[in-house]
Amino acid sequence: MADILLAASWGLLENSGGDLQTNYYRIPFEGAPTVFANSYLAEVSIGSANGQAGTAVAAFKRFEYLDNNGLVQETEITSVASWLLVPNCVSITIGLDLIAATALGGWTFYSYP
């Protein structure tokens, strides 16, 4: 059974313009547990800019973990990921990206056996 390590929300953040606004926050974990994490939009209001609909995404940007030699390795996430499973997790960086939108992101982190 998994135990909740942390439940977090971030926002409301607003971007009324047409340019991408990236917002990142690094969350460290003590003891390098195996972490299962999920992300979601808890609240969102989409606008428009330059004739295009707005966008809001709550996801993960990167994670750090201990390799078999006990060295910290970093993995950059290059596509939208709404869940992660990271053995020997050192940290996870969350992201809340906005274009012409207001949003509240949510993330839940579980220790996984």
N, CA, C and O atoms as a GROMACS GRO file, in nm:
protein
  452
    1MET      N    1   0.084  -0.118   0.000
    1MET     CA    2   0.000   0.000   0.000
    1MET      C    3   0.089   0.124   0.000
    1MET      O    4   0.190   0.129   0.070
    2ALA      N    5   0.051   0.223  -0.077
    2ALA     CA    6   0.127   0.347  -0.085
    2ALA      C    7   0.082   0.443   0.025
    2ALA      O    8  -0.035   0.445   0.064
    3ASP      N    9   0.176   0.522   0.076
    3ASP     CA   10   0.147   0.625   0.175
    3ASP      C   11   0.168   0.762   0.112
    3ASP      O   12   0.260   0.780   0.034
    4ILE      N   13   0.083   0.857   0.147
    4ILE     CA   14   0.099   0.993   0.094
    4ILE      C   15   0.219   1.058   0.161
    4ILE      O   16   0.226   1.066   0.284
    5LEU      N   17   0.312   1.105   0.079
    5LEU     CA   18   0.426   1.182   0.128
    5LEU      C   19   0.393   1.330   0.134
    5LEU      O   20   0.430   1.400   0.229
    6LEU      N   21   0.320   1.378   0.031
    6LEU     CA   22   0.293   1.521   0.020
    6LEU      C   23   0.180   1.543  -0.079
    6LEU      O   24   0.175   1.481  -0.184
    7ALA      N   25   0.090   1.632  -0.044
    7ALA     CA   26  -0.012   1.681  -0.137
    7ALA      C   27   0.007   1.832  -0.145
    7ALA      O   28   0.013   1.900  -0.043
    8ALA      N   29   0.017   1.884  -0.267
    8ALA     CA   30   0.049   2.025  -0.283
    8ALA      C   31  -0.037   2.087  -0.392
    8ALA      O   32  -0.078   2.019  -0.487
    9SER      N   33  -0.064   2.216  -0.377
    9SER     CA   34  -0.128   2.291  -0.484
    9SER      C   35  -0.050   2.420  -0.504
    9SER      O   36   0.023   2.465  -0.416
   10TRP      N   37  -0.067   2.478  -0.622
   10TRP     CA   38   0.009   2.599  -0.657
   10TRP      C   39  -0.079   2.685  -0.746
   10TRP      O   40  -0.122   2.642  -0.853
   11GLY      N   41  -0.106   2.805  -0.701
   11GLY     CA   42  -0.188   2.895  -0.780
   11GLY      C   43  -0.282   2.969  -0.687
   11GLY      O   44  -0.271   2.956  -0.565
   12LEU      N   45  -0.367   3.038  -0.737
   12LEU     CA   46  -0.397   3.063  -0.876
   12LEU      C   47  -0.284   3.147  -0.937
   12LEU      O   48  -0.242   3.248  -0.881
   13LEU      N   49  -0.236   3.103  -1.053
   13LEU     CA   50  -0.140   3.180  -1.131
   13LEU      C   51  -0.211   3.230  -1.255
   13LEU      O   52  -0.295   3.160  -1.312
   14GLU      N   53  -0.176   3.351  -1.297
   14GLU     CA   54  -0.245   3.412  -1.411
   14GLU      C   55  -0.145   3.457  -1.516
   14GLU      O   56  -0.039   3.511  -1.485
   15ASN      N   57  -0.181   3.433  -1.641
   15ASN     CA   58  -0.107   3.486  -1.755
   15ASN      C   59  -0.210   3.538  -1.852
   15ASN      O   60  -0.280   3.460  -1.916
   16SER      N   61  -0.221   3.669  -1.864
   16SER     CA   62  -0.323   3.727  -1.952
   16SER      C   63  -0.268   3.754  -2.092
   16SER      O   64  -0.342   3.801  -2.178
   17GLY      N   65  -0.140   3.726  -2.115
   17GLY     CA   66  -0.080   3.750  -2.246
   17GLY      C   67  -0.075   3.626  -2.332
   17GLY      O   68  -0.123   3.519  -2.293
   18GLY      N   69  -0.017   3.641  -2.450
   18GLY     CA   70  -0.009   3.531  -2.545
   18GLY      C   71   0.121   3.454  -2.542
   18GLY      O   72   0.136   3.357  -2.615
   19ASP      N   73   0.216   3.495  -2.457
   19ASP     CA   74   0.344   3.424  -2.448
   19ASP      C   75   0.338   3.316  -2.341
   19ASP      O   76   0.267   3.329  -2.241
   20LEU      N   77   0.414   3.208  -2.362
   20LEU     CA   78   0.421   3.100  -2.265
   20LEU      C   79   0.485   3.148  -2.135
   20LEU      O   80   0.594   3.206  -2.136
   21GLN      N   81   0.417   3.124  -2.025
   21GLN     CA   82   0.470   3.152  -1.892
   21GLN      C   83   0.496   3.018  -1.825
   21GLN      O   84   0.403   2.942  -1.799
   22THR      N   85   0.624   2.988  -1.796
   22THR     CA   86   0.660   2.864  -1.729
   22THR      C   87   0.684   2.893  -1.582
   22THR      O   88   0.748   2.992  -1.546
   23ASN      N   89   0.634   2.805  -1.496
   23ASN     CA   90   0.650   2.817  -1.352
   23ASN      C   91   0.695   2.682  -1.299
   23ASN      O   92   0.625   2.582  -1.315
   24TYR      N   93   0.813   2.679  -1.236
   24TYR     CA   94   0.869   2.552  -1.187
   24TYR      C   95   0.901   2.562  -1.039
   24TYR      O   96   0.936   2.668  -0.988
   25TYR      N   97   0.888   2.449  -0.969
   25TYR     CA   98   0.921   2.443  -0.828
   25TYR      C   99   0.977   2.304  -0.797
   25TYR      O  100   0.915   2.203  -0.830
   26ARG      N  101   1.095   2.299  -0.735
   26ARG     CA  102   1.162   2.173  -0.703
   26ARG      C  103   1.122   2.126  -0.564
   26ARG      O  104   1.130   2.202  -0.467
   27ILE      N  105   1.079   1.999  -0.555
   27ILE     CA  106   1.039   1.940  -0.428
   27ILE      C  107   1.138   1.829  -0.392
   27ILE      O  108   1.143   1.728  -0.463
   28PRO      N  109   1.216   1.845  -0.284
   28PRO     CA  110   1.313   1.741  -0.245
   28PRO      C  111   1.246   1.634  -0.157
   28PRO      O  112   1.146   1.660  -0.090
   29PHE      N  113   1.305   1.514  -0.158
   29PHE     CA  114   1.257   1.404  -0.074
   29PHE      C  115   1.374   1.348   0.005
   29PHE      O  116   1.480   1.319  -0.051
   30GLU      N  117   1.356   1.332   0.136
   30GLU     CA  118   1.460   1.275   0.223
   30GLU      C  119   1.460   1.123   0.214
   30GLU      O  120   1.354   1.061   0.202
   31GLY      N  121   1.578   1.064   0.220
   31GLY     CA  122   1.590   0.918   0.226
   31GLY      C  123   1.575   0.846   0.093
   31GLY      O  124   1.575   0.723   0.090
   32ALA      N  125   1.562   0.920  -0.016
   32ALA     CA  126   1.552   0.864  -0.152
   32ALA      C  127   1.447   0.752  -0.163
   32ALA      O  128   1.481   0.640  -0.201
   33PRO      N  129   1.320   0.782  -0.130
   33PRO     CA  130   1.216   0.679  -0.141
   33PRO      C  131   1.178   0.655  -0.288
   33PRO      O  132   1.214   0.733  -0.376
   34THR      N  133   1.106   0.547  -0.312
   34THR     CA  134   1.042   0.529  -0.442
   34THR      C  135   0.914   0.612  -0.437
   34THR      O  136   0.831   0.594  -0.349
   35VAL      N  137   0.900   0.704  -0.534
   35VAL     CA  138   0.789   0.799  -0.532
   35VAL      C  139   0.701   0.778  -0.655
   35VAL      O  140   0.750   0.775  -0.768
   36PHE      N  141   0.571   0.765  -0.631
   36PHE     CA  142   0.472   0.772  -0.737
   36PHE      C  143   0.406   0.909  -0.724
   36PHE      O  144   0.364   0.947  -0.614
   37ALA      N  145   0.397   0.983  -0.834
   37ALA     CA  146   0.342   1.118  -0.829
   37ALA      C  147   0.240   1.138  -0.941
   37ALA      O  148   0.256   1.084  -1.050
   38ASN      N  149   0.136   1.218  -0.913
   38ASN     CA  150   0.043   1.255  -1.018
   38ASN      C  151   0.017   1.405  -1.012
   38ASN      O  152   0.035   1.469  -0.909
   39SER      N  153  -0.027   1.460  -1.126
   39SER     CA  154  -0.055   1.603  -1.136
   39SER      C  155  -0.192   1.623  -1.199
   39SER      O  156  -0.241   1.537  -1.272
   40TYR      N  157  -0.252   1.739  -1.171
   40TYR     CA  158  -0.384   1.769  -1.226
   40TYR      C  159  -0.409   1.918  -1.218
   40TYR      O  160  -0.342   1.989  -1.142
   41LEU      N  161  -0.504   1.966  -1.296
   41LEU     CA  162  -0.552   2.103  -1.285
   41LEU      C  163  -0.674   2.102  -1.193
   41LEU      O  164  -0.775   2.036  -1.223
   42ALA      N  165  -0.665   2.173  -1.082
   42ALA     CA  166  -0.776   2.179  -0.988
   42ALA      C  167  -0.876   2.287  -1.027
   42ALA      O  168  -0.996   2.272  -1.007
   43GLU      N  169  -0.826   2.396  -1.083
   43GLU     CA  170  -0.911   2.505  -1.131
   43GLU      C  171  -0.845   2.561  -1.256
   43GLU      O  172  -0.722   2.570  -1.263
   44VAL      N  173  -0.925   2.599  -1.354
   44VAL     CA  174  -0.869   2.659  -1.475
   44VAL      C  175  -0.972   2.749  -1.540
   44VAL      O  176  -1.091   2.718  -1.545
   45SER      N  177  -0.924   2.861  -1.591
   45SER     CA  178  -1.004   2.953  -1.669
   45SER      C  179  -0.922   2.991  -1.791
   45SER      O  180  -0.815   3.052  -1.779
   46ILE      N  181  -0.970   2.955  -1.908
   46ILE     CA  182  -0.898   2.976  -2.032
   46ILE      C  183  -0.948   3.104  -2.099
   46ILE      O  184  -1.069   3.126  -2.109
   47GLY      N  185  -0.855   3.186  -2.144
   47GLY     CA  186  -0.888   3.305  -2.221
   47GLY      C  187  -0.845   3.285  -2.365
   47GLY      O  188  -0.840   3.173  -2.414
   48SER      N  189  -0.812   3.395  -2.431
   48SER     CA  190  -0.759   3.386  -2.567
   48SER      C  191  -0.665   3.504  -2.588
   48SER      O  192  -0.677   3.609  -2.525
   49ALA      N  193  -0.571   3.484  -2.679
   49ALA     CA  194  -0.476   3.589  -2.716
   49ALA      C  195  -0.439   3.570  -2.862
   49ALA      O  196  -0.409   3.458  -2.905
   50ASN      N  197  -0.440   3.677  -2.937
   50ASN     CA  198  -0.402   3.673  -3.079
   50ASN      C  199  -0.485   3.571  -3.157
   50ASN      O  200  -0.434   3.506  -3.248
   51GLY      N  201  -0.613   3.559  -3.121
   51GLY     CA  202  -0.701   3.467  -3.192
   51GLY      C  203  -0.683   3.321  -3.158
   51GLY      O  204  -0.743   3.235  -3.222
   52GLN      N  205  -0.601   3.291  -3.057
   52GLN     CA  206  -0.575   3.153  -3.016
   52GLN      C  207  -0.630   3.130  -2.875
   52GLN      O  208  -0.623   3.218  -2.790
   53ALA      N  209  -0.685   3.010  -2.853
   53ALA     CA  210  -0.733   2.975  -2.719
   53ALA      C  211  -0.616   2.960  -2.624
   53ALA      O  212  -0.507   2.920  -2.664
   54GLY      N  213  -0.640   2.990  -2.497
   54GLY     CA  214  -0.537   2.976  -2.395
   54GLY      C  215  -0.511   2.830  -2.360
   54GLY      O  216  -0.585   2.740  -2.400
   55THR      N  217  -0.403   2.810  -2.285
   55THR     CA  218  -0.362   2.675  -2.245
   55THR      C  219  -0.313   2.678  -2.101
   55THR      O  220  -0.250   2.774  -2.058
   56ALA      N  221  -0.344   2.573  -2.027
   56ALA     CA  222  -0.291   2.555  -1.892
   56ALA      C  223  -0.253   2.408  -1.876
   56ALA      O  224  -0.331   2.319  -1.910
   57VAL      N  225  -0.133   2.383  -1.823
   57VAL     CA  226  -0.084   2.246  -1.806
   57VAL      C  227  -0.016   2.235  -1.671
   57VAL      O  228   0.076   2.311  -1.641
   58ALA      N  229  -0.060   2.140  -1.588
   58ALA     CA  230   0.009   2.104  -1.463
   58ALA      C  231   0.077   1.971  -1.490
   58ALA      O  232   0.012   1.872  -1.524
   59ALA      N  233   0.209   1.968  -1.475
   59ALA     CA  234   0.283   1.847  -1.511
   59ALA      C  235   0.414   1.842  -1.432
   59ALA      O  236   0.430   1.910  -1.331
   60PHE      N  237   0.507   1.761  -1.481
   60PHE     CA  238   0.639   1.745  -1.420
   60PHE      C  239   0.746   1.789  -1.519
   60PHE      O  240   0.735   1.763  -1.639
   61LYS      N  241   0.850   1.856  -1.470
   61LYS     CA  242   0.957   1.908  -1.555
   61LYS      C  243   1.080   1.818  -1.553
   61LYS      O  244   1.140   1.791  -1.657
   62ARG      N  245   1.119   1.773  -1.433
   62ARG     CA  246   1.238   1.688  -1.422
   62ARG      C  247   1.234   1.613  -1.290
   62ARG      O  248   1.154   1.645  -1.201
   63PHE      N  249   1.322   1.511  -1.278
   63PHE     CA  250   1.338   1.444  -1.150
   63PHE      C  251   1.483   1.404  -1.133
   63PHE      O  252   1.558   1.388  -1.230
   64GLU      N  253   1.522   1.390  -1.006
   64GLU     CA  254   1.656   1.345  -0.970
   64GLU      C  255   1.642   1.217  -0.888
   64GLU      O  256   1.548   1.202  -0.811
   65TYR      N  257   1.738   1.127  -0.907
   65TYR     CA  258   1.734   1.000  -0.835
   65TYR      C  259   1.877   0.953  -0.810
   65TYR      O  260   1.971   1.000  -0.873
   66LEU      N  261   1.892   0.860  -0.716
   66LEU     CA  262   2.022   0.799  -0.689
   66LEU      C  263   2.038   0.676  -0.779
   66LEU      O  264   1.950   0.590  -0.782
   67ASP      N  265   2.152   0.670  -0.852
   67ASP     CA  266   2.177   0.552  -0.934
   67ASP      C  267   2.235   0.439  -0.848
   67ASP      O  268   2.247   0.454  -0.726
   68ASN      N  269   2.272   0.328  -0.910
   68ASN     CA  270   2.324   0.212  -0.837
   68ASN      C  271   2.455   0.240  -0.764
   68ASN      O  272   2.492   0.165  -0.673
   69ASN      N  273   2.525   0.346  -0.802
   69ASN     CA  274   2.650   0.385  -0.735
   69ASN      C  275   2.628   0.492  -0.630
   69ASN      O  276   2.724   0.541  -0.570
   70GLY      N  277   2.502   0.530  -0.606
   70GLY     CA  278   2.472   0.633  -0.507
   70GLY      C  279   2.494   0.775  -0.556
   70GLY      O  280   2.496   0.868  -0.476
   71LEU      N  281   2.510   0.792  -0.689
   71LEU     CA  282   2.530   0.925  -0.747
   71LEU      C  283   2.396   0.981  -0.794
   71LEU      O  284   2.310   0.907  -0.842
   72VAL      N  285   2.379   1.112  -0.780
   72VAL     CA  286   2.255   1.176  -0.822
   72VAL      C  287   2.255   1.191  -0.974
   72VAL      O  288   2.349   1.245  -1.032
   73GLN      N  289   2.148   1.142  -1.036
   73GLN     CA  290   2.126   1.157  -1.179
   73GLN      C  291   2.001   1.241  -1.200
   73GLN      O  292   1.908   1.236  -1.119
   74GLU      N  293   1.999   1.320  -1.308
   74GLU     CA  294   1.884   1.405  -1.338
   74GLU      C  295   1.825   1.366  -1.473
   74GLU      O  296   1.898   1.343  -1.569
   75THR      N  297   1.693   1.358  -1.478
   75THR     CA  298   1.622   1.330  -1.603
   75THR      C  299   1.529   1.446  -1.633
   75THR      O  300   1.442   1.480  -1.552
   76GLU      N  301   1.547   1.508  -1.749
   76GLU     CA  302   1.461   1.616  -1.796
   76GLU      C  303   1.344   1.553  -1.871
   76GLU      O  304   1.364   1.464  -1.954
   77ILE      N  305   1.223   1.596  -1.842
   77ILE     CA  306   1.104   1.544  -1.907
   77ILE      C  307   1.069   1.638  -2.022
   77ILE      O  308   1.048   1.758  -2.000
   78THR      N  309   1.063   1.586  -2.143
   78THR     CA  310   1.046   1.671  -2.261
   78THR      C  311   0.904   1.669  -2.318
   78THR      O  312   0.877   1.741  -2.414
   79SER      N  313   0.816   1.590  -2.261
   79SER     CA  314   0.676   1.590  -2.303
   79SER      C  315   0.588   1.599  -2.178
   79SER      O  316   0.637   1.581  -2.067
   80VAL      N  317   0.461   1.626  -2.198
   80VAL     CA  318   0.370   1.639  -2.083
   80VAL      C  319   0.357   1.504  -2.014
   80VAL      O  320   0.324   1.403  -2.076
   81ALA      N  321   0.383   1.504  -1.885
   81ALA     CA  322   0.370   1.382  -1.804
   81ALA      C  323   0.282   1.415  -1.685
   81ALA      O  324   0.313   1.506  -1.607
   82SER      N  325   0.172   1.342  -1.668
   82SER     CA  326   0.082   1.368  -1.556
   82SER      C  327   0.103   1.270  -1.441
   82SER      O  328   0.040   1.284  -1.336
   83TRP      N  329   0.191   1.171  -1.460
   83TRP     CA  330   0.228   1.082  -1.350
   83TRP      C  331   0.372   1.036  -1.369
   83TRP      O  332   0.423   1.032  -1.481
   84LEU      N  333   0.436   1.002  -1.258
   84LEU     CA  334   0.574   0.954  -1.256
   84LEU      C  335   0.589   0.843  -1.154
   84LEU      O  336   0.518   0.840  -1.054
   85LEU      N  337   0.682   0.752  -1.179
   85LEU     CA  338   0.726   0.655  -1.081
   85LEU      C  339   0.878   0.662  -1.080
   85LEU      O  340   0.943   0.629  -1.179
   86VAL      N  341   0.935   0.708  -0.966
   86VAL     CA  342   1.079   0.732  -0.958
   86VAL      C  343   1.138   0.656  -0.840
   86VAL      O  344   1.118   0.694  -0.725
   87PRO      N  345   1.212   0.546  -0.868
   87PRO     CA  346   1.284   0.477  -0.759
   87PRO      C  347   1.400   0.563  -0.709
   87PRO      O  348   1.460   0.638  -0.786
   88ASN      N  349   1.432   0.553  -0.581
   88ASN     CA  350   1.545   0.626  -0.521
   88ASN      C  351   1.538   0.776  -0.549
   88ASN      O  352   1.638   0.838  -0.586
   89CYS      N  353   1.420   0.832  -0.533
   89CYS     CA  354   1.393   0.971  -0.571
   89CYS      C  355   1.460   1.071  -0.476
   89CYS      O  356   1.447   1.061  -0.354
   90VAL      N  357   1.531   1.167  -0.534
   90VAL     CA  358   1.593   1.276  -0.459
   90VAL      C  359   1.505   1.401  -0.467
   90VAL      O  360   1.486   1.471  -0.368
   91SER      N  361   1.450   1.429  -0.587
   91SER     CA  362   1.362   1.545  -0.603
   91SER      C  363   1.279   1.530  -0.730
   91SER      O  364   1.314   1.455  -0.821
   92ILE      N  365   1.168   1.604  -0.732
   92ILE     CA  366   1.084   1.616  -0.850
   92ILE      C  367   1.054   1.764  -0.868
   92ILE      O  368   1.019   1.833  -0.772
   93THR      N  369   1.068   1.813  -0.992
   93THR     CA  370   1.035   1.952  -1.022
   93THR      C  371   0.900   1.954  -1.094
   93THR      O  372   0.881   1.891  -1.198
   94ILE      N  373   0.806   2.027  -1.034
   94ILE     CA  374   0.672   2.040  -1.091
   94ILE      C  375   0.667   2.162  -1.182
   94ILE      O  376   0.748   2.254  -1.169
   95GLY      N  377   0.571   2.161  -1.274
   95GLY     CA  378   0.554   2.274  -1.364
   95GLY      C  379   0.408   2.310  -1.380
   95GLY      O  380   0.321   2.223  -1.383
   96LEU      N  381   0.383   2.439  -1.389
   96LEU     CA  382   0.250   2.491  -1.418
   96LEU      C  383   0.269   2.595  -1.528
   96LEU      O  384   0.311   2.707  -1.502
   97ASP      N  385   0.238   2.555  -1.653
   97ASP     CA  386   0.262   2.640  -1.769
   97ASP      C  387   0.131   2.700  -1.818
   97ASP      O  388   0.028   2.633  -1.823
   98LEU      N  389   0.137   2.828  -1.854
   98LEU     CA  390   0.016   2.901  -1.891
   98LEU      C  391   0.037   2.986  -2.015
   98LEU      O  392   0.143   3.046  -2.034
   99ILE      N  393  -0.065   2.990  -2.099
   99ILE     CA  394  -0.077   3.088  -2.207
   99ILE      C  395  -0.220   3.139  -2.202
   99ILE      O  396  -0.313   3.061  -2.220
  100ALA      N  397  -0.238   3.267  -2.178
  100ALA     CA  398  -0.372   3.328  -2.173
  100ALA      C  399  -0.468   3.245  -2.086
  100ALA      O  400  -0.576   3.207  -2.131
  101ALA      N  401  -0.426   3.218  -1.963
  101ALA     CA  402  -0.508   3.135  -1.874
  101ALA      C  403  -0.478   3.168  -1.728
  101ALA      O  404  -0.374   3.226  -1.696
  102THR      N  405  -0.570   3.130  -1.642
  102THR     CA  406  -0.552   3.133  -1.498
  102THR      C  407  -0.575   2.991  -1.449
  102THR      O  408  -0.673   2.927  -1.487
  103ALA      N  409  -0.484   2.941  -1.363
  103ALA     CA  410  -0.497   2.800  -1.322
  103ALA      C  411  -0.441   2.776  -1.184
  103ALA      O  412  -0.356   2.850  -1.134
  104LEU      N  413  -0.492   2.670  -1.122
  104LEU     CA  414  -0.444   2.616  -0.996
  104LEU      C  415  -0.406   2.471  -1.024
  104LEU      O  416  -0.491   2.391  -1.063
  105GLY      N  417  -0.280   2.438  -1.005
  105GLY     CA  418  -0.233   2.301  -1.025
  105GLY      C  419  -0.229   2.226  -0.894
  105GLY      O  420  -0.215   2.285  -0.787
  106GLY      N  421  -0.242   2.094  -0.903
  106GLY     CA  422  -0.232   2.009  -0.786
  106GLY      C  423  -0.141   1.891  -0.813
  106GLY      O  424  -0.136   1.840  -0.925
  107TRP      N  425  -0.068   1.848  -0.711
  107TRP     CA  426   0.024   1.735  -0.722
  107TRP      C  427   0.013   1.651  -0.596
  107TRP      O  428   0.002   1.705  -0.485
  108THR      N  429   0.017   1.520  -0.612
  108THR     CA  430   0.018   1.429  -0.498
  108THR      C  431   0.136   1.335  -0.514
  108THR      O  432   0.161   1.283  -0.622
  109PHE      N  433   0.210   1.315  -0.404
  109PHE     CA  434   0.329   1.232  -0.404
  109PHE      C  435   0.309   1.120  -0.303
  109PHE      O  436   0.274   1.145  -0.188
  110TYR      N  437   0.331   0.997  -0.348
  110TYR     CA  438   0.314   0.878  -0.262
  110TYR      C  439   0.446   0.803  -0.252
  110TYR      O  440   0.522   0.796  -0.348
  111SER      N  441   0.473   0.747  -0.132
  111SER     CA  442   0.584   0.653  -0.123
  111SER      C  443   0.530   0.520  -0.172
  111SER      O  444   0.422   0.476  -0.133
  112TYR      N  445   0.605   0.456  -0.256
  112TYR     CA  446   0.561   0.333  -0.322
  112TYR      C  447   0.649   0.219  -0.276
  112TYR      O  448   0.771   0.229  -0.282
  113PRO      N  449   0.588   0.110  -0.231
  113PRO     CA  450   0.671  -0.001  -0.178
  113PRO      C  451   0.762  -0.063  -0.282
  113PRO      O  452   0.836  -0.156  -0.251
   0.00000   0.00000   0.00000
